[in-house]
């Protein structure tokens, strides 16, 4: 019996037959070199000849015994070992601390795999010190100690699941929204926020502070200095700023008040400018207040004993348009200010005559015919948005120039836009990225390593007024009142919200978003000509929105059960309603006996 592959079986019973192979001597099987290239059985490891089929010694059909490659090489087959229990491991030989140092180079997935090997490996892979180190490397609660949690592995898993849920809520606009309103304040003038605090100034002269972590405590009315309280009517609040430790407000009469967010509602520092304050900023790393009025820039900070003093008072050549405190911890504060076509770096005054001259200011940027439209600074860089005018239009349009604060030299020139750059986010942007908005309605993301644009979004038809970004999303605001959330990788709009008045403030973290729509008109007419209070109507006040994407809306009692459908939600615009089909909570027929 001949097999189709060339093997023959001796005898009628195939299961007991001897496997034989018929070797043909056709040159086409071995190339065109004839029989000299015919392979032998020893080369393929087929074994020695064991017999002749059919009693014919001259037959070319020879019985071969197939052997493995180990038998051909003369290698003895290995003995089987119990790999479930007998696993050689170094912890029998090495101390536990040394084995722990070897395991510290593994990531979460590697530790999970090692925990499945044996009991001894599991003890090492689930050590609390290893998972505590991984917990800190992921960026969760950097100030935590190893004794704060009984099981860091479970804590890391819970944080990872929470982060995944919050990211899903961000993309699908699932969460709660709160409107921070103060009817007695009349028209909203300015808003600022940090991780847990939101501050707002109004045309009534009131300064309102909210703590988003402790809503039960209510909002605080920060009291102005006595010189402001005596004025009738009270001056408007021009600008406000807040950090975790200090809050400040500038009034239209040139006064600046500073409060401590922990000590009370009375100001801890007060000073005055001779003109209306046009720029104000706070340092997040130290209690440093920088303000500008006209061409004067002033920087105040407390000394070692806690007494506030002026460390910089400089007169620039042109009226100041903005000031920013350079982030980072330094021995003395460093402030950037821009006026006209120049950007200055201001340090502490070392001489008394520097208070009245421009000698204490170092010029970072100065290009004739290219006025500065916006500025943002990080710890080591400054991004300057410039406008090309006159002969500068031949240079290719408006650009963003990036400077090194250490050397003062230009590193990059980004963009080529016909519109003016209105806002830049460098300090809060992801590493090696710069986000900016323009009057040409586009949001652009630049890569500082290559100097090229990686994302360009057609965002707002009335120009971009505010923009922020992190590693996966972009949040932008426009002059038409829209707040848009974009997915950076796909360049797609996830959702948008609209309110009256331009968006002037945007700030977000991993789970919250704060936006502010601030009206340009501070003295609007009322909704009706017979209104006693011409600013009483809500449409003229402006609005502050606080979004919390970590809230589990399914657990709230005010949401009806019919609005919490069991169907899987596929739409991103559910507006807190899970209703797919009316009365879809049907009983199971098998349980009801039908």
C-alpha positions in Angstrom: 0.0 0.0 0.0 1.5 3.3 -1.1 0.7 6.5 0.7 0.2 9.6 -1.4 3.2 11.2 0.1 5.5 8.4 -1.0 5.3 6.2 2.1 4.3 2.5 1.8 2.8 0.3 4.5 3.8 -3.4 4.6 0.9 -5.7 5.5 -2.9 -5.3 5.4 -3.1 -3.5 8.8 -2.0 0.1 8.4 -1.5 0.6 12.1 1.1 -2.2 12.3 2.9 -1.6 9.0 6.5 -0.5 8.5 7.0 3.0 7.1 9.1 2.9 4.0 10.0 5.7 1.6 10.6 5.4 -2.1 13.6 7.3 -3.2 13.4 8.4 -6.8 16.5 9.4 -8.7 15.0 12.1 -10.8 17.3 15.1 -11.2 14.3 17.5 -10.9 14.0 16.5 -7.2 17.6 17.5 -6.5 18.4 20.3 -9.0 20.2 20.0 -12.3 23.5 18.6 -11.0 22.6 14.9 -11.4 23.0 12.1 -8.8 26.0 13.7 -7.2 23.7 16.1 -5.4 21.3 13.4 -4.1 20.9 13.7 -0.4 21.8 10.7 1.8 19.8 9.4 4.7 22.6 10.3 7.2 22.4 13.9 6.1 18.7 14.2 6.9 19.1 12.0 10.1 16.8 9.3 8.8 18.8 6.5 10.5 20.4 3.3 9.1 18.8 0.8 6.7 16.9 -1.8 8.7 15.7 -4.2 6.0 14.8 -4.8 2.3 11.2 -4.8 1.3 9.8 -7.7 -0.8 13.0 -9.8 -0.5 14.7 -7.9 -3.3 18.2 -6.8 -2.3 18.4 -4.5 -5.3 15.2 -2.7 -4.6 15.4 1.0 -4.2 12.7 1.0 -1.6 14.4 0.8 1.8 12.9 0.8 5.2 14.0 3.8 7.3 13.7 4.6 11.0 12.8 8.2 11.6 14.7 9.8 14.4 14.7 13.1 16.1 17.4 15.7 15.9 18.5 15.0 19.4 19.1 11.3 18.5 21.1 12.3 15.5 23.3 14.6 17.5 23.7 12.0 20.2 22.0 14.1 22.9 20.1 12.3 25.6 16.5 13.3 26.1 16.2 15.6 29.1 14.5 14.4 32.3 11.2 16.0 33.0 11.0 18.2 36.1 8.1 19.6 38.1 8.0 23.1 36.8 5.0 23.9 39.1 6.9 23.4 42.4 10.6 23.1 41.6 11.5 26.5 40.2 15.1 27.6 40.8 15.0 31.2 42.1 17.6 33.4 43.7 15.6 34.3 46.8 16.8 31.0 48.3 20.4 32.1 47.9 20.0 35.9 48.2 18.6 38.1 51.0 15.1 39.4 50.6 16.3 43.0 50.4 18.7 42.2 47.5 15.9 40.4 45.6 13.7 43.4 46.2 16.2 45.7 44.6 16.1 43.4 41.5 12.3 43.6 41.3 12.2 47.3 41.5 13.1 47.6 37.8 9.9 45.8 36.8 6.7 47.6 35.8 3.1 46.8 36.7 2.7 44.1 34.0 6.0 42.4 34.8 5.1 42.3 38.5 1.8 40.8 37.7 3.4 38.0 35.6 6.0 37.3 38.3 3.2 36.9 40.9 1.8 34.0 38.9 5.1 32.0 38.9 5.2 30.7 42.5 4.5 31.6 46.0 8.0 32.9 46.7 7.8 35.1 43.6 4.4 36.4 44.6 5.6 37.5 48.0 8.2 39.6 46.3 6.0 40.8 43.4 3.4 42.1 45.9 5.7 43.9 48.2 4.3 47.2 49.4 7.5 49.2 48.7 7.4 48.2 45.0 3.8 49.2 44.5 4.3 52.4 46.5 7.2 53.3 44.2 5.0 52.6 41.1 2.2 54.6 42.7 4.5 57.7 42.9 5.9 57.1 39.4 2.3 57.3 37.9 1.9 60.7 39.4 -0.7 60.0 42.1 -0.4 61.9 45.4 3.3 62.7 45.3 3.3 63.7 48.9 2.1 60.3 50.2 4.2 58.1 52.5 4.5 54.3 52.4 2.4 53.9 55.5 -0.6 55.8 54.2 -2.2 52.8 52.5 -2.4 49.2 53.7 -2.3 47.9 50.1 -0.7 50.1 47.5 -1.5 47.6 44.7 -5.2 48.0 45.3 -4.8 51.8 45.7 -3.0 52.0 42.4 -5.7 49.9 40.7 -8.4 52.1 42.1 -6.7 55.3 41.0 -6.2 53.8 37.5 -9.9 52.8 37.2 -10.9 56.3 38.5 -8.7 58.0 35.9 -10.1 55.8 33.2 -13.7 56.6 34.2 -13.0 60.4 34.4 -11.4 60.3 31.0 -14.5 58.6 29.6 -16.7 61.3 31.3 -14.6 64.0 29.8 -15.1 62.6 26.3 -18.8 62.1 26.7 -19.7 65.1 28.9 -20.9 63.1 31.8 -20.8 65.0 35.1 -22.2 67.9 37.0 -22.1 71.6 36.1 -22.5 74.4 38.7 -23.0 78.1 38.0 -21.1 80.3 40.4 -23.3 83.3 40.6 -23.4 86.4 42.8 -26.4 88.5 42.0 -25.4 91.4 44.2 -22.1 91.8 42.4 -23.9 93.1 39.2 -21.6 92.6 36.2 -18.7 90.2 36.2 -15.3 91.9 35.6 -12.6 89.3 36.0 -12.1 85.6 37.1 -9.2 83.6 38.2 -8.8 80.1 39.5 -6.3 77.5 40.9 -6.7 73.8 41.8 -9.4 74.4 44.5 -10.2 78.1 44.5 -12.2 80.4 42.2 -12.1 84.2 42.6 -14.3 86.7 40.8 -14.5 90.5 40.8 -17.6 92.6 40.1 -18.6 96.1 39.1 -20.1 96.5 42.6 -16.6 96.4 44.1 -17.2 93.0 45.6 -14.6 90.2 45.5 -16.0 86.7 45.8 -14.0 83.5 46.6 -15.3 79.9 46.3 -13.6 76.8 47.6 -14.6 74.0 45.3 -13.4 71.3 47.7 -15.7 72.5 50.6 -19.0 73.7 49.1 -20.7 73.5 52.5 -18.6 76.4 53.8 -20.1 78.7 51.2 -18.4 81.6 49.4 -16.4 84.3 51.0 -16.7 88.0 50.4 -13.2 89.4 50.7 -13.3 92.8 52.3 -11.4 95.7 50.7 -9.1 98.1 52.5 -10.7 100.9 54.5 -9.7 103.5 51.9 -11.8 101.7 49.3 -14.8 101.2 51.6 -15.2 104.9 52.2 -15.6 105.6 48.5 -19.1 106.1 47.1 -19.9 104.5 44.7 -17.3 101.8 45.2 -14.7 101.4 42.4 -15.0 98.5 40.0 -12.7 95.5 40.4 -10.4 95.5 37.4 -8.4 92.3 37.8 -8.3 89.4 40.2 -5.8 86.6 40.8 -5.6 83.6 43.2 -3.3 80.8 44.2 -3.5 78.2 47.0 -2.1 80.7 49.5 -2.7 84.2 48.3 -5.5 86.1 46.5 -5.3 89.7 45.2 -7.5 92.2 43.4 -6.9 95.5 41.6 -9.4 98.2 41.5 -10.1 100.9 38.8 -8.8 103.6 41.2 -5.3 102.0 41.2 -5.5 100.2 44.6 -4.3 96.7 45.0 -5.4 94.4 47.9 -3.8 91.1 48.9 -5.5 88.5 51.1 -4.4 85.2 52.6 -6.7 82.3 51.6 -6.2 80.8 55.0 -6.3 83.7 57.6 -9.5 85.5 56.8 -11.4 88.0 54.7 -9.4 91.1 55.7 -6.5 92.2 53.5 -2.9 91.4 54.7 -1.3 93.9 52.3 -2.4 97.1 50.4 -0.8 99.5 48.1 -1.8 102.0 45.4 -0.8 103.1 41.9 -1.4 106.5 40.6 -3.3 105.2 37.6 -5.7 102.4 36.9 -4.1 98.9 37.1 -3.8 97.4 33.7 -2.0 94.1 34.5 -1.8 91.8 37.6 -0.2 88.5 38.3 0.6 86.1 41.2 3.3 83.5 41.6 2.2 80.0 42.3 5.5 79.1 43.9 5.8 82.0 46.4 3.8 85.0 47.6 4.8 87.4 44.9 2.5 90.1 43.5 3.3 91.9 40.3 1.2 94.8 39.0 1.4 97.5 36.3 -0.2 100.8 35.9 0.7 103.1 33.0 4.4 102.5 32.4 5.1 101.6 36.0 5.7 98.0 37.1 5.8 97.0 40.8 6.7 93.7 42.5 5.9 93.1 46.2 6.8 90.1 48.3 7.1 89.4 52.0 10.5 89.2 53.7 11.8 86.6 56.1 9.8 88.1 59.0 6.6 88.2 57.0 6.5 92.0 56.3 5.6 92.9 52.7 8.0 95.1 50.9 8.6 96.3 47.3 11.5 94.5 45.6 11.1 96.1 42.2 9.7 99.4 41.0 10.5 100.2 37.4 9.4 102.7 34.8 9.3 101.5 31.2 9.4 103.5 28.1 5.9 102.7 27.0 2.6 101.9 28.7 2.7 98.3 30.0 0.2 95.9 28.5 0.8 92.8 30.7 3.0 91.3 33.4 3.7 87.6 34.3 5.7 86.2 37.1 8.2 83.6 35.8 7.3 80.3 37.5 9.9 78.4 39.6 11.5 78.8 42.9 14.3 81.5 42.9 16.1 83.5 45.5 14.5 86.6 44.1 11.3 86.9 41.9 11.7 87.3 38.2 8.9 89.1 36.3 8.3 89.5 32.6 6.5 92.6 31.2 5.6 93.6 27.7 5.0 97.1 26.4 4.6 98.0 22.8 7.2 96.2 20.8 9.4 95.1 23.7 9.4 92.3 26.3 11.4 92.9 29.5 12.7 90.7 32.3 12.6 92.5 35.6 14.6 91.5 38.7 15.0 93.1 42.1 16.3 96.6 42.2 19.8 96.7 43.5 20.2 100.5 43.5 17.9 103.2 44.6 18.2 105.1 41.3 16.9 102.0 39.5 13.4 102.7 40.9 13.0 105.6 38.6 14.8 104.4 35.5 14.7 101.5 33.1 18.2 100.3 34.1 16.8 97.4 36.1 15.0 95.9 33.1 16.6 93.5 30.7 15.2 93.5 27.1 14.3 90.0 26.0 12.5 90.9 22.7 12.4 94.1 20.7 11.6 94.2 17.0 10.7 97.5 15.3 7.3 97.3 13.6 6.2 94.1 15.4 4.2 94.9 18.5 3.6 92.1 21.0 0.0 90.8 21.2 0.3 88.1 23.8 2.9 86.4 26.0 3.3 83.3 28.2 6.4 82.1 30.2 7.5 78.9 31.6 10.5 78.2 33.9 13.0 78.4 31.1 11.2 79.8 28.0 9.1 82.7 26.9 6.7 82.6 24.0 5.9 86.0 22.4 3.1 86.5 19.9 4.1 89.3 17.6 2.1 91.2 14.9 3.7 92.1 11.6 2.9 95.7 10.5 4.2 97.8 7.6 7.4 96.4 6.2 7.2 93.5 8.6 4.3 92.0 6.5 6.9 90.9 4.0 8.4 88.6 6.6 5.5 86.1 6.2 2.8 87.3 8.6 2.3 87.1 12.3 4.5 84.7 14.3 5.3 83.3 17.7 8.9 83.8 18.8 10.3 81.5 21.5 13.1 82.8 23.7 15.4 81.2 26.2 15.2 83.0 29.5 18.7 81.9 30.5 20.5 83.1 27.4 18.0 85.7 26.1 18.4 84.3 22.6 15.6 83.3 20.2 15.2 79.5 19.9 12.3 79.2 17.5 10.1 81.2 15.2 6.7 79.5 14.9 3.6 80.1 12.7 2.8 82.1 9.7 -0.7 83.5 10.2 -2.6 86.4 8.7 -4.4 87.0 12.0 -3.1 88.2 15.3 -2.2 85.7 18.0 -4.6 86.4 20.9 -3.5 83.8 23.5 -0.6 81.4 24.2 -0.4 78.5 26.6 3.2 77.4 27.3 3.3 77.1 31.1 0.4 74.7 31.3 0.9 72.9 28.0 2.4 69.4 27.7 6.1 68.9 27.5 7.6 70.1 24.2 4.3 71.6 23.0 2.9 75.1 22.6 -0.8 75.9 22.2 -2.0 79.2 20.8 -5.2 80.8 19.6 -5.5 83.3 16.8 -8.0 85.8 15.4 -8.1 83.7 12.2 -10.4 81.4 14.1 -7.9 78.6 14.5 -6.3 76.8 17.4 -2.7 75.6 16.7 -0.4 73.2 18.5 3.3 73.5 17.8 6.1 71.0 18.5 9.0 72.9 20.1 11.4 70.2 19.1 10.8 70.4 15.3 9.2 73.9 15.2 6.3 72.6 13.1 2.5 72.7 13.6 1.2 69.3 14.6 -2.5 70.3 15.1 -4.6 73.1 13.5 -8.3 73.3 14.3 -10.9 75.6 12.9 -12.4 76.4 16.3 -14.3 79.8 16.7 -15.8 82.0 14.1 -15.2 85.1 16.2 -11.6 84.4 17.1 -10.0 82.4 19.9 -9.9 84.1 23.3 -8.6 81.4 25.6 -7.0 78.0 25.2 -5.5 75.2 27.3 -4.3 71.7 26.6 -3.0 68.6 28.2 -1.6 65.3 26.8 -4.8 64.2 25.0 -7.3 67.1 24.8 -7.6 70.8 24.0 -10.1 73.2 25.6 -10.7 76.5 23.7 -13.0 79.4 24.2 -14.1 82.0 21.6 -15.5 85.5 21.3 -18.9 84.1 20.4 -19.2 82.4 23.9 -18.5 78.8 22.9 -16.3 76.4 25.0 -15.1 73.5 22.9 -13.4 70.3 24.0 -11.2 68.7 21.3 -9.4 65.3 21.1 -5.9 66.2 20.1 -4.8 63.1 18.3 -7.9 62.9 16.1 -8.4 66.6 15.8 -12.2 66.0 16.4 -14.5 68.1 18.5 -15.9 66.1 21.5 -18.5 68.5 22.7 -19.2 72.2 23.2 -21.1 74.5 25.5 -22.4 78.0 24.8 -23.0 81.0 27.0 -23.5 84.7 26.3 -20.4 86.9 26.2 -16.8 86.0 25.3 -14.8 83.3 27.1 -12.1 85.0 29.0 -10.9 82.3 31.4 -10.3 78.6 31.0 -8.6 76.3 33.5 -8.9 72.6 34.1 -7.2 69.6 35.8 -7.8 65.9 35.5 -11.4 66.0 36.7 -12.7 69.6 36.8 -13.1 72.5 34.3 -13.6 76.2 35.1 -14.8 78.6 32.4 -15.8 82.2 32.6 -17.9 84.3 30.1 -17.1 87.9 30.9 -19.1 90.7 29.2 -17.2 93.5 27.5 -19.9 96.1 28.4 -19.7 96.9 32.1 -22.7 99.3 32.1 -25.4 97.7 30.0 -29.0 98.8 29.9 -31.6 96.6 31.6 -34.0 94.3 29.9 -36.8 96.9 30.4 -36.7 100.6 30.3 -38.6 100.8 33.6 -36.0 98.7 35.5 -34.6 100.5 38.5 -31.4 98.4 38.4 -30.1 98.6 34.9 -27.8 95.7 35.5 -30.3 93.4 37.2 -31.0 91.1 34.3 -29.0 87.9 34.2 -28.1 88.1 30.5 -25.8 91.0 31.2 -23.9 89.7 34.2 -21.7 87.0 32.8 -21.3 83.5 34.1 -18.8 81.2 35.7 -19.2 77.5 35.0 -17.7 74.7 37.1 -17.7 71.3 35.6 -17.0 68.2 37.7 -16.4 65.0 35.7 -15.7 62.8 38.7 -19.3 62.8 39.9 -21.2 59.6 39.6 -24.6 60.8 38.5 -26.2 57.4 38.6 -26.1 57.5 42.5 -27.9 60.8 42.8 -31.4 60.6 44.2 -32.8 63.4 42.1 -32.3 61.5 38.8 -35.4 59.4 38.2 -35.0 55.6 37.7 -36.6 55.8 34.3 -33.8 58.2 33.3 -31.1 55.6 34.3 -31.6 53.0 31.5 -29.7 49.8 31.6 -29.0 50.0 27.9 -25.4 50.7 26.9 -25.0 54.4 26.0 -23.4 55.0 22.6 -24.1 58.7 22.2 -21.8 61.3 23.7 -24.6 63.9 24.1 -26.7 62.2 26.8 -27.2 65.4 28.8 -27.4 63.3 32.0 -30.3 61.3 30.6 -30.0 57.6 30.0 -33.5 57.2 28.7 -33.5 55.1 25.5 -37.1 53.8 25.3 -39.9 55.0 27.7 -40.5 52.5 30.5 -37.7 50.2 29.4 -37.2 48.7 32.8 -39.2 45.6 31.9 -39.5 42.6 34.2 -37.9 39.3 33.2 -40.6 36.9 31.8 -38.8 33.9 33.2 -39.0 35.3 36.7 -42.6 36.4 36.5 -43.7 33.0 35.4 -45.0 34.1 32.0 
